[in-house]
């Protein structure tokens, strides 16, 4: 488990006004995927960095800031996130899954 803030590896533990927290959970088994979760508790949209890893991409699985049915996507419906930054909508949670390219 690795904690982050809007920037990778910079959790905002010392900032009492921080309103965005993220974490990356590494796969426990070979057939599992890493996940990256972003929690935006702010009243405004916030940009966050995504961890980079050559040979793999992040796929958005959940984004509670999106309208249904685009808020929760099954793996065949997920597309790779092509940017190293992602905009998280106010008061929402985003879950990414890492897959090989």
C-alpha positions as CSV (number, residue, x, y, z in Angstrom):
1,X,0.0,0.0,0.0
2,X,1.4,3.4,-1.1
3,X,-0.2,6.6,-0.1
4,X,-0.4,9.7,-2.3
5,X,-1.9,13.2,-2.4
6,X,-2.4,15.1,-5.7
7,X,1.2,14.2,-6.4
8,X,2.6,10.7,-6.4
9,X,4.3,9.6,-3.1
10,X,3.4,12.9,-1.4
11,X,0.5,12.1,1.0
12,X,-0.8,15.2,2.7
13,X,-0.5,13.9,6.3
14,X,0.7,17.3,7.6
15,X,-1.9,19.4,5.8
16,X,-5.1,19.8,8.0
17,X,-6.9,21.3,5.0
18,X,-6.1,18.5,2.5
19,X,-9.1,17.3,0.7
20,X,-7.6,14.8,-1.8
21,X,-6.1,11.5,-0.8
22,X,-5.0,8.6,-3.0
23,X,-3.5,5.2,-2.6
24,X,-2.1,2.4,-4.7
25,X,-2.7,-1.2,-3.6
26,X,-0.3,-3.7,-5.2
27,X,-1.7,-7.0,-6.4
28,X,-1.4,-9.8,-3.9
29,X,-1.3,-12.6,-6.5
30,X,0.0,-12.9,-10.1
31,X,-3.5,-13.0,-11.7
32,X,-4.6,-9.8,-9.8
33,X,-4.3,-6.2,-10.9
34,X,-2.8,-3.2,-9.0
35,X,-5.5,-0.7,-8.1
36,X,-5.2,3.0,-7.6
37,X,-7.9,4.8,-5.6
38,X,-8.5,8.6,-5.5
39,X,-10.8,10.2,-2.9
40,X,-11.7,13.9,-3.5
41,X,-13.5,15.4,-0.5
42,X,-13.4,18.9,-2.0
43,X,-16.2,21.0,-3.4
44,X,-14.1,21.5,-6.5
45,X,-12.6,19.3,-9.2
46,X,-9.0,18.4,-8.5
47,X,-6.2,17.0,-10.7
48,X,-4.2,14.1,-9.5
49,X,-1.1,12.3,-10.9
50,X,-1.3,8.6,-11.8
51,X,1.6,6.4,-10.9
52,X,3.6,5.5,-14.1
53,X,4.9,2.1,-14.9
54,X,6.4,1.2,-18.3
55,X,4.6,-1.7,-20.0
56,X,1.2,-1.1,-18.3
57,X,-1.7,1.3,-18.4
58,X,-4.4,2.4,-15.9
59,X,-8.0,1.7,-16.8
60,X,-10.8,3.6,-15.1
61,X,-13.2,1.1,-13.4
62,X,-15.2,3.5,-11.2
63,X,-15.7,7.2,-11.2
64,X,-18.6,8.4,-9.0
65,X,-18.4,11.8,-10.6
66,X,-19.7,10.4,-13.8
67,X,-23.4,9.9,-14.7
68,X,-24.7,6.4,-14.8
69,X,-24.0,4.1,-16.6
70,X,-20.5,5.6,-17.1
71,X,-19.8,5.6,-13.4
72,X,-19.0,1.9,-13.0
73,X,-17.5,0.0,-16.0
74,X,-16.9,-3.7,-16.5
75,X,-13.4,-4.6,-17.8
76,X,-14.5,-4.9,-21.5
77,X,-16.0,-1.4,-21.3
78,X,-12.9,0.2,-19.7
79,X,-10.4,2.2,-21.8
80,X,-6.9,3.0,-20.9
81,X,-6.2,6.5,-19.4
82,X,-3.7,8.1,-21.8
83,X,-2.7,11.0,-19.5
84,X,-0.5,11.1,-16.4
85,X,-3.0,13.4,-14.8
86,X,-6.7,12.7,-14.1
87,X,-9.4,15.3,-13.1
88,X,-11.4,14.0,-10.2
89,X,-14.9,15.6,-9.8
90,X,-16.0,17.2,-6.5
91,X,-16.9,14.8,-3.7
92,X,-16.1,11.7,-5.7
93,X,-14.1,8.5,-5.7
94,X,-12.2,7.1,-8.7
95,X,-10.8,3.5,-9.0
96,X,-8.3,2.6,-11.6
97,X,-7.0,-0.9,-12.5
98,X,-3.5,-1.5,-13.9
99,X,-3.1,-3.8,-16.9
100,X,-0.3,-4.8,-19.2
101,X,-0.4,-3.0,-22.6
